[in-house]
């Protein structure tokens, strides 16, 4: 059962017609960020770059579970990155970009949040 004081941080919609939408999801999958607020920001989540039928460069984030991986963890992840990451430059992801923006996060957030985010990135 989710503590009633943290429900604003997320929920799991077991009745959603698309659930489970990602493979390997945890029991406390966070559906709050069904559409990731980092879509137009730099982020460490695994993504591929593609051009849509209108010639717009987009991210394909279907392999990313970071905004869904546990209610508490995903809330912290989104809060850390959205507060610090600049707009996405429409280029493919690289380790150098992740390291650069992780430095911004490290100067802004506490050790517990950074430890969790680092373990998520290193786990890939």
N, CA and C of each residue as an Amber inpcrd file, in Angstrom:
protein
   372
   0.8430000  -1.1930000   0.0000000   0.0000000   0.0000000   0.0000000
   0.8810000   1.2480000   0.0000000   0.5160000   2.2060000  -0.7940000
   1.2710000   3.4610000  -0.8910000   0.8390000   4.3910000   0.2270000
   1.8070000   4.9860000   0.8970000   1.5280000   5.9690000   1.9310000
   0.6870000   7.0890000   1.3340000  -0.3890000   7.4590000   1.9940000
  -1.2930000   8.4550000   1.4220000  -0.6370000   9.8230000   1.2650000
   0.4550000  10.0590000   1.9470000   1.1320000  11.3460000   1.8460000
   2.0840000  11.4170000   0.6570000   2.3780000  10.3000000   0.0180000
   3.2640000  10.3400000  -1.1470000   2.5210000  10.0330000  -2.4430000
   1.2300000   9.9250000  -2.4290000   0.4810000   9.6050000  -3.6410000
   0.6580000  10.6500000  -4.7330000   0.9450000  11.8860000  -4.3750000
   1.1540000  12.9050000  -5.3960000   2.4020000  12.6050000  -6.2200000
   3.2750000  11.7370000  -5.7220000   4.5030000  11.4060000  -6.4300000
   4.2940000  10.3240000  -7.4770000   3.1490000   9.6790000  -7.4690000
   2.9090000   8.6730000  -8.4810000   1.8220000   7.6850000  -8.1160000
   1.5260000   6.8320000  -9.0670000   0.5120000   5.7850000  -8.8940000
   0.7570000   4.7210000  -9.9550000   0.1420000   3.5680000  -9.7650000
   0.1960000   2.4890000 -10.7460000  -1.2180000   2.2200000 -11.2130000
  -1.4620000   2.3810000 -12.4940000  -2.7940000   2.1690000 -13.0540000
  -2.8720000   0.7670000 -13.6480000  -3.2550000  -0.1920000 -12.8230000
  -3.3450000  -1.5800000 -13.2690000  -4.4700000  -1.7940000 -14.2770000
  -5.4030000  -0.8480000 -14.3580000  -6.5260000  -0.9630000 -15.2940000
  -6.2520000  -0.3290000 -16.6540000  -5.0910000   0.2510000 -16.8330000
  -4.7510000   0.8850000 -18.1090000  -4.6970000  -0.1810000 -19.2020000
  -5.2480000   0.1160000 -20.3530000  -5.2560000  -0.8560000 -21.4470000
  -3.8530000  -1.1600000 -21.9690000  -2.8810000  -0.3030000 -21.6830000
  -1.5160000  -0.5070000 -22.1450000  -0.5900000  -1.0880000 -21.0780000
  -1.0920000  -1.2540000 -19.8520000  -0.2660000  -1.7870000 -18.7620000
  -0.0660000  -3.2860000 -18.9500000   1.1260000  -3.7970000 -18.8440000
   2.3830000  -3.0830000 -18.6390000   2.9310000  -2.5830000 -19.9760000
   3.3360000  -1.3440000 -20.0140000   3.8090000  -0.7340000 -21.2540000
   5.3100000  -0.8850000 -21.4410000   6.0180000  -1.3000000 -20.4110000
   7.4620000  -1.5350000 -20.4900000   7.7600000  -2.9250000 -19.9550000
   8.7430000  -3.5860000 -20.5360000   9.1620000  -4.8860000 -20.0270000
   9.9730000  -4.7070000 -18.7570000   9.9020000  -5.6970000 -17.8620000
  10.7040000  -5.6800000 -16.6440000  10.3010000  -4.6340000 -15.6320000
   9.0380000  -4.2570000 -15.6140000   8.6090000  -3.2140000 -14.6900000
   8.5270000  -3.7390000 -13.2660000   8.6610000  -2.8400000 -12.3190000
   8.5750000  -3.1800000 -10.9060000   7.1240000  -3.1260000 -10.4430000
   6.8920000  -3.6620000  -9.2850000   5.5440000  -3.6920000  -8.7270000
   5.0040000  -2.2770000  -8.5180000   5.8670000  -1.3570000  -8.1040000
   5.4080000   0.0190000  -7.8710000   5.7460000   0.9150000  -9.0610000
   5.4240000   0.4380000 -10.2590000   5.6140000   1.1700000 -11.5130000
   4.8770000   2.5010000 -11.4310000   5.5470000   3.5890000 -11.7950000
   4.9490000   4.9140000 -11.6970000   4.3530000   5.3380000 -13.0370000
   3.0340000   5.4340000 -13.0760000   2.3260000   5.8540000 -14.2960000
   2.1750000   7.3740000 -14.3810000   2.5670000   8.1010000 -13.3520000
   2.4290000   9.5580000 -13.3580000   3.1300000  10.1810000 -14.5550000
   4.2830000   9.6250000 -14.9120000   5.0570000  10.1710000 -16.0190000
   4.8780000   9.3180000 -17.2700000   3.6420000   8.9930000 -17.5790000
   3.3220000   8.2050000 -18.7750000   3.9660000   8.8610000 -19.9890000
   3.8180000  10.1540000 -20.1060000   4.5360000  10.9330000 -21.1100000
   5.6060000  11.6950000 -20.3590000   6.8300000  11.3340000 -20.5920000
   7.9440000  11.8690000 -19.8200000   8.1090000  13.3710000 -20.0060000
   8.1890000  14.1180000 -18.9090000   8.4170000  15.5640000 -19.0200000
   9.8270000  15.9130000 -19.4930000  10.6910000  14.9130000 -19.6420000
  12.0500000  15.1530000 -20.1170000  12.1910000  14.9310000 -21.6230000
  11.1000000  14.7380000 -22.3080000  11.1530000  14.4590000 -23.7450000
  11.9280000  15.5400000 -24.5050000  11.8060000  16.7720000 -24.1040000
  12.4900000  17.8720000 -24.7860000  13.7150000  18.3700000 -24.0180000
  14.1770000  17.5800000 -23.0320000  15.3440000  17.9530000 -22.2310000
  16.4360000  16.9100000 -22.4160000  17.6640000  17.3040000 -22.1150000
  18.7550000  16.3300000 -22.0670000  18.4970000  15.4100000 -20.8820000
  18.7590000  14.1250000 -21.0370000  18.5280000  13.1900000 -19.9300000
  19.4130000  11.9610000 -20.0920000  19.5930000  11.1950000 -19.0130000
  20.4530000  10.0190000 -19.0800000  19.7280000   8.7610000 -19.5350000
  18.4220000   8.8220000 -19.6790000  17.6790000   7.6330000 -20.0930000
  18.0650000   7.1840000 -21.4900000  18.0370000   5.8860000 -21.7300000
  18.4210000   5.4040000 -23.0590000  17.3980000   5.8280000 -24.1100000
  17.8540000   6.5020000 -25.1320000  16.9500000   6.8840000 -26.2130000
  17.6590000   6.7950000 -27.5560000  16.8710000   6.6460000 -28.5930000
  17.3520000   6.6650000 -29.9670000  16.7660000   7.9080000 -30.6290000
  17.4400000   8.4260000 -31.6240000  16.9710000   9.5990000 -32.3490000
  16.4170000   9.1400000 -33.7000000  15.2800000   9.6970000 -34.0800000
  14.7050000   9.3820000 -35.3860000  14.0600000  10.6340000 -35.9750000
  13.7720000  10.5970000 -37.2540000  13.0820000  11.6860000 -37.9330000
  11.6890000  11.2070000 -38.2970000  10.6860000  11.9400000 -37.8540000
   9.3110000  11.5200000 -38.1250000   8.8990000  11.8710000 -39.5560000
   7.6870000  11.5360000 -39.9270000   7.2310000  11.7460000 -41.3050000
   7.1230000  13.2210000 -41.6980000   7.1920000  14.1090000 -40.7040000
   7.1510000  15.5500000 -40.9670000   8.5410000  16.1870000 -40.9130000
   9.5680000  15.3340000 -40.9110000  10.9750000  15.7600000 -40.8380000
  11.3450000  16.4180000 -39.5120000  10.6310000  16.0870000 -38.4500000
  10.9830000  16.5590000 -37.1100000  11.8830000  15.5260000 -36.4540000
  12.9450000  15.9760000 -35.8200000  13.8420000  15.0760000 -35.0980000
  13.2290000  14.8200000 -33.7290000  13.1120000  13.5490000 -33.3770000
  12.4430000  13.1410000 -32.1270000  13.2740000  12.1020000 -31.3840000
  12.8960000  11.9050000 -30.1090000  13.4840000  10.8430000 -29.2870000
  12.5370000   9.6470000 -29.2800000  13.1120000   8.4680000 -29.3140000
  12.3640000   7.2410000 -29.0700000  12.8450000   6.7410000 -27.7160000
  12.0120000   6.8700000 -26.7050000  12.3870000   6.5340000 -25.3280000
  11.7460000   5.2300000 -24.8480000  11.3420000   4.3730000 -25.7670000
  10.6230000   3.1620000 -25.3640000  11.4650000   2.2020000 -24.5280000
  12.7850000   2.3330000 -24.5550000  13.6480000   1.4610000 -23.7520000
  13.9520000   2.0390000 -22.3680000  13.3960000   3.1990000 -22.0560000
  13.7000000   3.8780000 -20.7970000  12.6340000   3.6090000 -19.7400000
  13.0800000   3.1940000 -18.5660000  12.1800000   2.9880000 -17.4230000
  12.4200000   4.0080000 -16.3150000  13.3790000   4.9090000 -16.4630000
  13.7410000   5.8150000 -15.3780000  12.5670000   6.6270000 -14.8210000
  11.6550000   7.1640000 -15.6350000  10.5500000   7.9210000 -15.0350000
   9.4540000   7.0210000 -14.4510000   9.6240000   5.7090000 -14.5700000
   8.6070000   4.7730000 -14.0780000   9.1190000   3.8440000 -12.9880000
  10.4030000   3.8270000 -12.7360000  11.0600000   2.8160000 -11.9120000
  10.8870000   3.0770000 -10.4110000   9.7370000   2.6990000  -9.8890000
   9.4320000   2.9310000  -8.4820000   8.8780000   4.3290000  -8.2820000
   7.8920000   4.4480000  -7.4470000   7.2250000   5.7400000  -7.2760000
   8.1600000   6.7830000  -6.6810000   8.8120000   6.4720000  -5.5800000
   9.7340000   7.4330000  -4.9460000  10.9260000   7.7550000  -5.8450000
  11.5480000   6.7090000  -6.3940000  12.7490000   6.9040000  -7.1900000
  12.4630000   7.7140000  -8.4520000  11.3720000   7.3800000  -9.1290000
  11.0880000   8.0920000 -10.3790000  10.7450000   9.5510000 -10.1140000
  10.0740000   9.8100000  -9.0040000   9.7650000  11.2010000  -8.6400000
  11.0580000  11.9890000  -8.4470000  12.0030000  11.4060000  -7.6830000
  13.2890000  12.0730000  -7.4520000  14.0400000  12.2710000  -8.7610000
  14.0420000  11.2550000  -9.6050000  14.7410000  11.3430000 -10.8880000
  14.2100000  12.5060000 -11.7210000  12.9100000  12.5960000 -11.8970000
  12.3220000  13.6630000 -12.7130000  12.6070000  15.0220000 -12.0840000
  12.4760000  15.1440000 -10.7590000  12.7240000  16.4290000 -10.1030000
  14.1690000  16.8780000 -10.2880000  15.1040000  15.9400000 -10.1980000
  16.5170000  16.2840000 -10.3670000  16.8110000  16.7620000 -11.7770000
  16.3850000  15.9940000 -12.7510000  16.7620000  16.2970000 -14.1240000
  16.0000000  17.4690000 -14.7100000  14.7370000  17.6010000 -14.4020000
  13.9680000  18.6950000 -15.0130000  14.4270000  20.0510000 -14.4740000
  14.9270000  20.0530000 -13.2580000  15.3870000  21.3090000 -12.6520000
  16.7380000  21.7700000 -13.1910000  17.5040000  20.8530000 -13.7680000
  18.8740000  21.2030000 -14.1370000  19.2130000  21.0140000 -15.6110000
  18.5940000  20.0840000 -16.2790000  18.9950000  19.7540000 -17.6510000
  18.5140000  20.7930000 -18.6550000  19.3800000  21.1720000 -19.5620000
  18.9770000  22.1210000 -20.6050000  18.1190000  21.4390000 -21.6720000
  17.6450000  22.2190000 -22.5910000  16.8460000  21.6890000 -23.6930000
  17.6720000  20.6920000 -24.4960000  16.9960000  19.6880000 -25.0220000
  17.6470000  18.6730000 -25.8430000  18.1170000  19.3160000 -27.1400000
  19.3450000  19.0210000 -27.5410000  19.9230000  19.6390000 -28.7370000
  19.6550000  18.8550000 -30.0240000  18.7650000  17.8960000 -29.9520000
  18.3370000  17.0940000 -31.1170000  19.4440000  16.2030000 -31.6760000
  20.4540000  15.9170000 -30.8580000  21.5290000  15.0180000 -31.2910000
  21.4370000  13.7170000 -30.4980000  22.0510000  12.6550000 -31.0210000
  22.0270000  11.3750000 -30.3100000  22.6660000  11.4860000 -28.9240000
  22.2640000  10.5790000 -28.0840000  22.7850000  10.5370000 -26.7210000
  24.2420000  10.0890000 -26.7300000  25.0050000  10.5830000 -25.7640000
  26.3930000  10.1510000 -25.6170000  26.7520000  10.1450000 -24.1390000
  27.7490000   9.3590000 -23.8080000  28.2440000   9.3220000 -22.4260000
  28.7600000  10.6920000 -22.0060000  29.3860000  11.4040000 -22.9190000
  29.9280000  12.7320000 -22.6010000  28.8030000  13.6910000 -22.2050000
  27.6910000  13.6550000 -22.9300000  26.5700000  14.5260000 -22.5940000
  25.9850000  14.1430000 -21.2370000  25.8450000  12.8500000 -20.9840000
  25.3030000  12.4100000 -19.6940000  26.2010000  12.8860000 -18.5610000
  27.5120000  12.7260000 -18.6980000  28.4490000  13.1680000 -17.6610000
  28.3600000  14.6730000 -17.4330000  28.2780000  15.4250000 -18.5050000
  28.2100000  16.8820000 -18.4010000  26.9730000  17.3180000 -17.6100000
  25.8280000  16.7670000 -17.9290000  24.6050000  17.1870000 -17.2560000
  24.4820000  16.5680000 -15.8660000  25.1100000  15.4300000 -15.6450000
  25.1310000  14.8400000 -14.3050000  25.8750000  15.7610000 -13.3350000
  26.8810000  16.4690000 -13.8300000  27.6030000  17.4190000 -12.9740000
  26.6680000  18.5310000 -12.4820000  25.7590000  18.9830000 -13.3260000
  24.7780000  19.9820000 -12.9060000  23.8930000  19.4350000 -11.7990000
  23.4730000  18.1920000 -11.9540000  22.6190000  17.5610000 -10.9530000
  23.3730000  17.4300000  -9.6300000  24.6290000  17.0190000  -9.6900000
  25.4110000  16.8190000  -8.4720000  25.5680000  18.0900000  -7.6510000
  25.5960000  19.2220000  -8.3030000  25.7470000  20.4720000  -7.5660000
  24.4220000  20.9700000  -6.9810000  23.3190000  20.3180000  -7.3560000
  21.9990000  20.7950000  -6.9490000  21.3020000  19.9050000  -5.9220000
  21.5360000  18.5880000  -5.9740000  20.7350000  17.6680000  -5.1600000
  21.5510000  16.9130000  -4.1300000  20.8430000  16.3470000  -3.1550000
  21.5160000  15.6730000  -2.0460000  22.0830000  14.3090000  -2.4340000
  22.9000000  13.7670000  -1.5520000  23.6340000  12.5360000  -1.8130000
  22.7180000  11.3470000  -2.0900000  21.6240000  11.2060000  -1.3860000
  20.7130000  10.0720000  -1.5740000  20.1590000  10.0560000  -2.9940000
  19.7520000  11.2090000  -3.4960000  19.2270000  11.3040000  -4.8600000
  20.3070000  10.9980000  -5.8830000  21.4870000  11.5350000  -5.6830000
  22.5870000  11.3290000  -6.6180000  23.0060000   9.8610000  -6.6280000
  23.0580000   9.2380000  -5.4600000  23.4340000   7.8330000  -5.3630000
  22.4690000   6.9630000  -6.1560000  21.1670000   7.2310000  -6.0210000
  20.1690000   6.4560000  -6.7520000  20.3240000   6.6700000  -8.2610000
  20.4420000   7.9160000  -8.7040000  20.5520000   8.2080000 -10.1320000
  21.8110000   7.5850000 -10.7280000  22.9180000   7.6580000 -10.0030000
  24.1740000   7.0860000 -10.4650000  24.0510000   5.5730000 -10.6300000
  23.3910000   4.9170000  -9.6780000  23.2300000   3.4690000  -9.7790000
  22.3620000   3.0940000 -10.9670000  21.3790000   3.8890000 -11.2950000
  20.5180000   3.6230000 -12.4350000  21.2860000   3.7470000 -13.7470000
  22.1030000   4.7830000 -13.8510000  22.8700000   5.0290000 -15.0690000
  23.9580000   3.9630000 -15.2250000  24.6390000   3.6240000 -14.1240000
  25.7240000   2.6530000 -14.1570000  25.2080000   1.2470000 -14.4530000
  23.9500000   0.9750000 -14.1250000  23.3720000  -0.3370000 -14.3210000
  23.1380000  -0.6970000 -15.7700000  23.2940000   0.2560000 -16.6670000
  23.0520000  -0.0190000 -18.0970000  24.2970000  -0.4440000 -18.7980000
